[in-house]
Every structure is written in C-alpha cells, then in structure tokens.
Amino acid sequence: MMRLIILAAGLLALSFFFQPGGAETTASCKGQQSCTACLTAHSDCAWCKTERSEGFPYDHCDLSAVIARLCPPADIVFPRSSVEAVKNTSLSEQQSPSQPVQVAPQHLRLKLRPHERKEFEVKFRQVADYPLDLYYLMDLTVSMREDKETLVALGEPVT
Ligand SMILES: *[C@@H]1O[C@H](CO)[C@@H](O)[C@H](O)[C@H]1NC(C)=O
C-alpha cells in the first residue's frame, strides 16, 4: 500500500526590494501623493484620508504607527494581507470513501498587499487505488527555482 504525505509550503512574495524597519521605510512612505502609491511603497505605510488643514497639517502617507497616532481612526487606510481557509475538509483516511479528500485546504482566500508575503501549508495524502492529478501554480522567477525543483522531485514517487 502506498502512503504519501507531501507538504508544500506556498510562498508568494511580490518584491524583495524593501525590508521592514529602518530609515528606508519612513523615506518610502513620506511624500507619496496618492493612497495607491502609499500602500504600494511599503507594507508598513498607511494612508490618512483627512484633508490637509490647520487641524491636520501632516503628510497623508506615513508609517502605520505614525498614522495611527495622528489620523482619525475612520480615515485610516491600512489593509492587511490575510490567508483564510474557505473550505478545509480533513484528508480522507486510507479506506477510501466514494468521495476521497486528498488535498487540504480545498479553497483559500488570499489577500496580499504589495511587498508582503504570506505562507500557507497545503497537505496532500493519496488514497490507495485512486487516480491522481496534481497541479501547481507558481511564478517562475529565480527565487522559486528551488521550490520548483523540490516539487518536481516530490512528484516522482507519487507517479
Ligand atoms: C485546515 O485544517 C487543518 C486541520 O484542521 C489545520 O491544521 C490547518 O491550519 C487549516 N488550514 C488553514 C489554512 O486554515
């Protein structure tokens, strides 16, 4: 009986140009002229919608901690990345039922801010004597080369 459990860590990273923290973060937030430019500049930049006035003489775009201090809460734009399992039925045991579950989770909702990365775990277990197709979706940049090779190597014992 063949029994396999493969763990694949999905990893999405839109950019490696900026690291959180440091002077670079502040510099990249400050001076951004639109909400989109602000949220794209760095994952820790936040935007304040309040009109500039005597009461609010500050930049619209700054570090989230600064914006949290200066900006009325209702005007803060600071979306976070998230991974949420929409459907996550447990893997089937070996005695294969008529509708075996071989991959979990089955449906993920992923929200990603530019420059932020999220990891999630995908589990696979082959039910005995059941046909199998496995598809991966990944970007083919150099940073993913090792992951691609690992997945290709893992595919061999499955077939
Ligand atoms: C799916 O369920 C398993 C087992 O209940 C859990 O360990 C895992 O964290 C869940 N995955 C997600 C993305 O919520």
The ligand as an SDF file (V2000), in Angstrom:
LIG
                    3D

 14 14  0  0  0  0  0  0  0  0999 V2000
   -7.0190   23.3740    7.7980 C   0  0  0  0  0  0  0  0  0  0  0  0
   -7.3400   22.4370    8.7990 O   0  0  0  0  0  0  0  0  0  0  0  0
   -6.2060   21.8440    9.3980 C   0  0  0  0  0  0  0  0  0  0  0  0
   -6.6810   20.7310   10.3190 C   0  0  0  0  0  0  0  0  0  0  0  0
   -7.8700   21.0330   10.9450 O   0  0  0  0  0  0  0  0  0  0  0  0
   -5.4170   22.9340   10.1410 C   0  0  0  0  0  0  0  0  0  0  0  0
   -4.2800   22.3830   10.7590 O   0  0  0  0  0  0  0  0  0  0  0  0
   -4.9850   23.9830    9.1190 C   0  0  0  0  0  0  0  0  0  0  0  0
   -4.3260   25.0450    9.7810 O   0  0  0  0  0  0  0  0  0  0  0  0
   -6.1910   24.5180    8.3640 C   0  0  0  0  0  0  0  0  0  0  0  0
   -5.6910   25.3770    7.2710 N   0  0  0  0  0  0  0  0  0  0  0  0
   -5.9950   26.6720    7.1720 C   0  0  0  0  0  0  0  0  0  0  0  0
   -5.3740   27.4040    6.0270 C   0  0  0  0  0  0  0  0  0  0  0  0
   -6.7480   27.2460    7.9360 O   0  0  0  0  0  0  0  0  0  0  0  0
  1  2  1  0
  1 10  1  0
  2  3  1  0
  3  4  1  0
  3  6  1  0
  4  5  1  0
  6  7  1  0
  6  8  1  0
  8  9  1  0
  8 10  1  0
 10 11  1  0
 11 12  1  0
 12 13  1  0
 12 14  2  0
M  END
$$$$
